Amino acid sequence: MAILEPLLAAAPLTALPEVAQTSVPWQPYRYARSAWNWARTYAAPGSSRVVRSLAAGTYLAITAEAWVHDALWYRSAGQDWVPASAVTIMTPSSLAGVELGSATTPPPPPPPPSGRRGVVTASVLNVRARPGVFADNPVIDRLLAGAEVNILEQATVSAAVWYRIGERRWVHSGWVRLLPAAAEPASAVSAVASAAQLPVGWVVSTSIYVRSGPGTNYAQVGEVTHNQRVNILESASVGGATWYRIGEQQWVYGQWVGVARGRTRPAAIRSNEYWVAVSLRDQTAVAYEGDRPVYAALVATGLPGTPTVQGIFRTWLRRPGGRMAGGRPGAGYYYLEEVVWTAFFYSGYALHSAYWHDAFGRPRSHGCVNLSMYDSWWLYNWSAAGGARSPAVVVTAA
């Protein structure tokens, strides 16, 4: 019977309740984008009444699910419904910054270890509250082919292996293909101290060779990969190019590393004030409590046609989530539901999460300062509305 698990269901699921979106607090929603231009949304799951058509650049936050005639539907933050077949589920970046010391307020917990990951191969795979197919263990959710899952543990029931993919969420392993494990970091990176200090960097390209000295004429001794953190121990200029030493006799080409550096507190910022220094050159941000740096992160700022405003500003609005939209279809259009952990610092410019890309370390935005889900959540929880903890934002070219 185990081989039939993707087809078994205790009862037809005509509607699922409000579902817990994710298992981590920094990502309160699952997100999806239109699988093709002008996909339609409807007034109710299975309805024929069209509410809107989704132009390219539309991203939805999933707030509920329903099954109608064996088809899965998602409810968006706009309260309309879209067939699951018409959207692609997004996987936000797992990038995380680094704490630089003890912040005044207790820092949020770090992201969980990535562990094993897999991808669903069945057309529809049932999710149950515990491992095994039993009458008192009904289907609580369903996953479609191509969905990626984190495998937190496994258990064997009736000679079948089951994977736990979340809190009280188990799936049969027979229809989950394990993904290759991420490459082990170079030995230079394995030596990164837990208590980091500035300068610190992240790999912004797909990968970089680690060499025994500064320059391509030195031997290759390892490799570091996208979003991997490295300590910057020394720099050298070779033929006009910058190289960084990240370990003992281990160097990387500086063009592909985003580096967070220390900065002197501007006179306009009080010694007890919280502030965030954003470097357009390095595409990094450093959070300070007065003169003390407490957190560093990789960011993505405005593109040349939509640059990030420079200067010293103060947060004027904080919000845990909301819609952002601009442009027009075919001309820079974007419609982003539930952009979370947002701090506006000048007009419509803000520090905020970006779930729709994993291109931090390079200009990417319409002018805002994009951060990963975790980094924006850390800064949002570290800061507060009003008073000295309502952070100033200092944006400079250098």
C-alpha positions in Angstrom: 0.0 0.0 0.0 2.9 2.4 0.6 3.5 2.9 -3.1 0.0 4.3 -3.5 0.4 7.0 -0.8 0.2 10.0 -3.2 -3.3 8.8 -4.3 -4.7 8.1 -0.8 -6.9 10.5 1.0 -9.0 9.9 4.0 -11.7 12.2 2.7 -12.1 14.8 -0.1 -10.5 18.1 1.0 -12.9 20.7 -0.3 -11.4 23.4 1.9 -8.3 23.7 4.0 -8.3 26.0 7.1 -6.0 29.0 7.4 -2.7 27.3 7.1 0.5 27.9 9.0 2.6 29.4 6.2 6.1 28.6 7.2 8.0 27.2 10.2 10.2 30.4 10.7 9.0 33.8 12.0 11.0 35.8 9.5 8.9 34.4 6.6 5.3 34.6 7.7 3.9 33.8 4.2 4.6 31.5 1.3 4.9 33.4 -2.0 4.1 32.7 -5.6 4.5 34.4 -9.0 2.4 34.1 -12.1 3.5 31.1 -14.2 2.6 33.0 -17.4 1.5 36.5 -18.4 -2.1 37.4 -17.6 -3.0 34.3 -15.6 -6.4 34.9 -14.0 -7.6 35.0 -10.4 -11.2 34.3 -9.4 -13.7 35.3 -6.7 -13.7 31.8 -5.1 -11.9 28.5 -5.6 -13.4 26.8 -8.6 -15.4 30.0 -9.6 -15.6 31.2 -13.1 -15.9 34.9 -12.1 -12.6 36.5 -13.0 -11.3 39.1 -10.5 -8.0 40.2 -12.2 -5.4 39.2 -14.7 -1.8 39.0 -13.4 0.8 40.9 -15.5 4.4 39.9 -15.5 6.0 41.2 -12.3 3.1 40.1 -10.0 3.9 38.2 -6.9 1.3 36.8 -4.5 1.3 36.0 -0.8 -0.6 32.8 -0.1 -3.0 33.2 2.9 -5.1 30.0 2.5 -5.7 26.9 0.3 -8.6 24.9 -1.0 -9.1 21.8 -3.0 -12.0 21.8 -5.6 -12.5 18.8 -7.8 -9.0 17.6 -7.2 -7.5 20.9 -8.1 -5.5 23.0 -5.6 -6.3 26.7 -5.2 -4.4 29.5 -3.4 -6.0 32.5 -1.8 -3.9 35.7 -2.2 -3.5 38.6 0.2 -5.9 40.4 -2.1 -8.6 37.8 -1.1 -9.0 36.4 -4.6 -8.1 32.9 -5.6 -5.7 31.5 -8.2 -5.3 27.8 -9.4 -2.0 26.4 -8.1 -1.3 25.3 -11.7 -1.2 29.0 -12.7 1.6 30.1 -10.3 5.1 29.1 -9.3 6.0 28.8 -5.6 8.9 31.1 -4.7 11.9 30.0 -2.6 13.2 33.1 -0.8 16.9 33.5 -0.3 18.4 31.8 2.8 21.1 34.5 3.0 21.8 35.7 6.6 24.0 38.4 7.9 26.2 38.2 10.9 26.1 39.6 14.5 29.1 41.6 15.4 28.7 41.6 19.2 26.1 41.8 21.8 23.2 44.1 20.8 21.4 45.9 23.5 18.3 43.9 22.8 18.5 40.0 22.6 19.0 39.2 18.9 16.6 36.9 17.1 17.6 33.3 16.7 19.8 32.4 13.7 18.3 30.5 10.7 18.1 26.8 11.2 20.7 24.5 9.6 19.8 23.7 6.0 20.1 19.9 6.5 18.8 17.6 3.7 16.5 18.9 1.0 14.3 17.1 -1.5 11.8 17.7 -4.3 8.4 16.2 -4.7 8.1 13.8 -7.7 4.5 12.7 -7.4 1.7 14.7 -9.1 0.1 15.2 -5.7 1.8 14.1 -2.4 -0.3 13.9 0.8 1.0 15.5 4.0 0.0 14.0 7.3 0.4 15.0 10.9 2.4 11.9 11.7 4.1 9.1 9.7 1.9 6.3 8.4 -1.4 5.8 6.6 -4.0 5.3 9.3 -7.7 6.1 9.6 -6.9 8.5 12.5 -4.1 10.2 10.6 -5.9 12.1 7.8 -4.4 14.2 5.1 -3.9 17.8 6.3 -2.2 19.2 3.2 -1.0 18.3 -0.3 2.1 19.2 -2.2 2.4 19.3 -6.0 5.2 18.0 -8.2 8.3 20.2 -8.0 7.8 21.5 -4.5 11.0 21.6 -2.5 11.0 20.5 1.1 13.5 20.6 4.0 13.9 17.1 5.6 14.1 17.6 9.3 14.0 13.9 10.4 12.9 10.5 9.2 11.0 7.6 10.6 10.1 4.1 9.5 6.5 2.9 9.7 5.3 -0.5 8.3 8.6 -0.8 6.4 8.2 2.6 4.7 10.4 5.6 5.3 8.6 8.9 6.1 10.2 12.4 6.2 9.2 15.2 8.5 9.1 18.5 6.6 7.7 20.7 9.3 5.9 20.8 12.6 3.5 17.8 12.5 4.0 17.6 8.7 5.1 14.2 7.3 5.3 12.8 3.8 6.1 9.4 2.3 9.8 9.3 1.2 9.0 7.3 -2.0 8.0 10.4 -3.8 10.7 12.8 -2.6 13.9 12.9 -4.5 16.8 14.0 -2.4 18.7 16.9 -3.7 22.6 16.9 -3.8 24.1 18.2 -0.6 25.6 21.7 -0.8 29.4 21.6 -1.4 31.5 21.8 1.7 33.0 25.2 2.1 36.6 25.8 1.5 38.8 25.2 4.6 39.3 29.0 4.8 35.6 29.5 5.4 35.3 26.7 7.9 37.7 28.7 10.1 35.4 31.7 10.3 35.0 32.7 13.9 31.5 32.7 15.4 32.1 36.2 16.8 32.7 38.1 13.6 34.2 41.5 13.3 34.4 44.1 10.5 35.3 43.9 7.7 33.3 40.8 6.8 32.2 39.7 3.3 29.9 37.5 1.3 30.3 35.8 -2.0 28.1 37.5 -4.6 28.9 35.3 -7.6 27.9 31.7 -8.2 31.3 30.6 -6.9 34.9 31.9 -6.5 38.2 29.9 -6.6 40.3 30.2 -3.4 44.0 30.6 -4.3 47.1 30.2 -2.2 48.1 33.9 -2.9 46.7 37.1 -4.3 46.5 36.5 -8.1 45.5 34.0 -10.7 49.1 32.7 -11.0 48.7 31.1 -7.5 47.4 27.5 -7.1 43.7 26.9 -6.6 43.2 25.5 -3.1 39.4 25.5 -2.7 36.2 27.2 -3.6 33.6 29.4 -1.9 30.0 29.6 -3.1 27.1 32.1 -3.5 26.1 33.9 -0.3 28.8 32.2 1.7 30.3 34.4 4.4 34.0 35.1 4.6 36.2 37.1 7.0 38.3 39.7 5.4 41.7 39.4 7.0 43.9 41.4 4.6 43.6 43.0 1.1 46.1 43.3 -1.7 46.1 45.0 -5.1 47.5 43.0 -8.0 47.5 44.5 -11.5 44.8 47.0 -10.4 42.6 44.3 -9.0 41.7 43.8 -5.3 42.2 40.4 -3.6 41.1 39.5 -0.1 42.8 37.0 2.3 40.1 34.9 4.0 42.3 32.4 5.7 45.9 31.2 6.0 47.3 31.3 2.4 43.8 31.5 1.1 42.8 34.5 -1.2 39.8 35.4 -3.3 39.2 37.9 -6.1 37.6 40.9 -4.5 35.3 41.8 -7.4 33.0 39.0 -6.4 32.8 39.7 -2.7 30.5 42.2 -1.0 32.3 43.7 2.0 30.8 45.3 5.0 33.3 47.8 6.5 33.3 50.0 9.6 32.2 53.6 9.5 32.6 56.6 11.7 29.3 57.9 13.3 28.2 61.1 11.6 28.0 64.1 13.9 24.3 64.4 13.1 23.6 61.1 14.9 23.6 61.0 18.7 25.9 58.7 20.6 23.0 56.7 22.0 21.1 56.5 18.6 20.5 53.4 16.5 21.5 53.8 12.9 22.1 51.8 9.7 25.0 52.6 7.3 24.3 51.6 3.7 27.2 51.5 1.2 26.2 51.7 -2.4 29.7 50.8 -3.5 29.9 47.6 -1.4 26.2 46.8 -1.4 26.2 46.2 2.3 24.6 47.5 5.4 25.9 47.7 9.0 23.7 48.4 12.0 25.1 50.5 14.9 24.2 51.3 18.4 26.0 54.6 18.7 29.6 53.9 17.8 29.3 50.1 18.2 28.5 47.9 15.1 26.1 45.1 16.0 25.1 43.5 12.7 26.2 43.4 9.1 24.3 42.2 6.0 24.5 42.1 2.2 21.9 44.3 0.4 20.7 45.2 -3.1 20.1 48.9 -3.7 18.7 50.8 -6.7 19.6 50.3 -10.3 21.2 53.1 -12.3 17.8 54.2 -13.6 16.2 54.1 -10.2 19.1 54.9 -7.8 18.8 54.9 -4.0 18.7 58.3 -2.5 21.9 59.4 -0.6 22.1 61.3 2.7 21.2 61.0 6.4 17.6 60.1 7.1 15.4 59.0 9.9 12.8 56.2 9.9 9.4 57.8 9.5 7.2 54.6 9.2 7.6 51.0 10.2 5.2 48.3 9.1 5.3 44.5 9.4 3.9 43.9 6.0 2.0 45.4 3.0 1.8 45.7 -0.7 4.3 47.5 -2.9 3.5 48.3 -6.6 4.8 50.6 -9.3 5.4 51.1 -13.0 3.0 49.8 -15.7 2.8 46.5 -17.5 5.7 46.2 -19.9 7.5 49.2 -18.4 9.1 48.3 -15.1 5.8 47.0 -13.6 5.9 45.3 -10.2 3.1 44.2 -7.8 4.4 42.6 -4.6 2.1 41.4 -2.0 3.1 41.4 1.7 6.5 42.8 1.6 7.4 42.3 5.3 9.7 44.0 7.8 9.7 47.4 6.2 11.2 50.7 7.5 10.6 53.8 5.4 13.4 56.3 5.8 12.7 58.9 3.0 9.5 59.3 1.1 8.8 55.9 -0.5 12.4 54.6 0.1 12.7 51.8 2.6 14.7 49.0 4.1 12.7 45.9 3.4 12.7 42.2 2.7 12.9 40.9 -0.9 11.5 37.4 -1.4 11.5 37.6 -5.2 15.2 37.5 -5.8 18.5 36.1 -4.5 20.8 38.7 -6.1 22.0 40.5 -3.0 25.4 42.2 -3.4 24.5 43.9 -6.7 22.1 46.8 -7.5 18.7 45.3 -8.2 15.9 47.5 -6.8 13.7 50.4 -7.8 15.5 52.5 -5.2 14.7 50.8 -1.9 17.3 48.8 0.1 16.5 45.1 -0.4 17.5 42.7 2.4 17.0 38.9 2.8 14.0 37.8 4.8 16.1 37.0 7.8 18.2 40.2 7.7 15.2 42.5 7.4 13.5 40.7 10.2 16.6 41.0 12.4 16.8 44.7 11.8 13.1 45.2 12.4 13.2 43.4 15.7 16.4 45.1 16.8 14.9 48.5 16.2 11.7 50.1 17.4 9.3 52.9 16.6 10.2 56.3 18.1 13.1 57.4 20.3 16.7 56.5 20.0 15.9 53.0 18.7 14.1 54.3 15.7 17.1 54.0 13.4 18.6 56.7 11.3 19.7 55.5 7.8 22.9 56.8 6.3 23.3 56.1 2.6 26.6 56.9 1.0 28.3 56.1 -2.3 31.4 54.8 -0.6 
